[in-house]
Amino acid sequence: MPSSFIPPPPGHTPEPHPSPAVLVRERDAQRAFLVANALPLAVGILLSWSSSLSGVRVYGHLTLGIAWGLLQLGVFVDTARRYENRAAGTSRTPDETGR
């Protein structure tokens, strides 16, 4: 059976492992992303089960179901942006890795 190991090119230095602090920050960012998106999803599912509740008018023709969907979309976009910013802030630049 052939080996799946491919040796690094000559002169290549391996990247150092991320520090525990970086791993904790990444895990915390993932947890915040999950919580901030799971709660609106759960409420959205509850609203979809009750057509009378989701059909309540909030402002003009805007119903509670539509307002909640727009709010959920806004929360998702905001948390995705924050997650990407945190993830980009914890990554190493080519100067730091020696390339």
C-alpha positions in Angstrom: 0.0 0.0 0.0 1.6 3.3 -1.0 2.2 5.9 1.7 0.1 9.1 1.7 2.9 11.1 3.3 4.3 13.7 0.9 7.6 15.2 2.1 7.8 19.0 2.3 9.8 20.7 -0.4 13.5 21.5 0.4 13.9 24.6 2.5 10.4 24.5 3.8 9.9 25.2 7.6 6.8 23.7 9.1 4.2 26.1 10.6 4.2 26.2 14.4 1.1 24.9 16.2 -1.3 27.6 17.3 -1.0 28.5 21.0 -3.7 27.3 23.5 -4.9 30.9 23.8 -5.6 31.1 20.1 -7.5 27.8 20.2 -9.6 29.0 23.1 -10.5 32.2 21.3 -11.5 30.3 18.2 -13.6 27.9 20.2 -15.3 30.8 22.0 -16.0 32.5 18.7 -17.5 29.3 17.3 -19.7 28.9 20.4 -20.9 32.5 20.2 -21.7 32.0 16.5 -23.7 28.9 17.3 -25.7 30.4 20.2 -26.4 33.6 18.4 -27.9 31.7 15.4 -29.5 28.7 17.1 -31.8 30.9 19.3 -33.4 32.8 16.4 -33.7 29.5 14.4 -35.6 27.9 17.3 -38.0 30.9 17.6 -38.4 30.9 13.8 -39.4 27.2 13.9 -41.9 27.9 16.7 -43.4 30.8 14.7 -43.7 28.5 11.7 -45.8 26.0 13.7 -48.3 28.7 14.7 -49.7 30.5 11.7 -51.9 32.7 13.9 -48.9 33.9 15.9 -46.7 34.5 12.9 -49.5 36.4 11.1 -49.9 39.0 13.8 -49.4 42.4 12.2 -46.6 44.4 13.7 -46.4 47.5 11.6 -48.6 48.1 8.6 -48.4 45.0 6.4 -45.3 43.7 8.2 -46.2 40.5 10.2 -44.4 39.1 13.2 -43.2 36.1 11.0 -41.6 38.4 8.4 -40.1 40.7 11.0 -38.6 37.8 12.8 -37.2 36.4 9.6 -35.6 39.7 8.8 -34.2 39.9 12.3 -32.8 36.4 12.0 -31.1 37.3 8.7 -29.6 40.4 10.3 -28.3 38.4 13.3 -26.8 35.8 11.0 -25.0 38.3 8.8 -23.7 40.2 11.7 -22.4 37.1 13.6 -20.9 35.7 10.4 -19.0 39.0 9.9 -17.8 39.0 13.5 -16.7 35.4 13.2 -14.8 36.0 10.1 -13.1 39.1 11.7 -12.1 37.1 14.7 -10.9 34.2 12.6 -8.9 36.6 10.4 -7.4 38.2 13.5 -6.1 34.9 14.9 -4.5 33.7 11.8 -0.8 34.1 11.2 0.5 36.3 8.4 3.2 35.0 6.0 5.7 37.2 7.8 5.1 35.4 11.1 5.5 31.9 9.5 8.8 32.8 7.9 7.7 32.5 4.3 
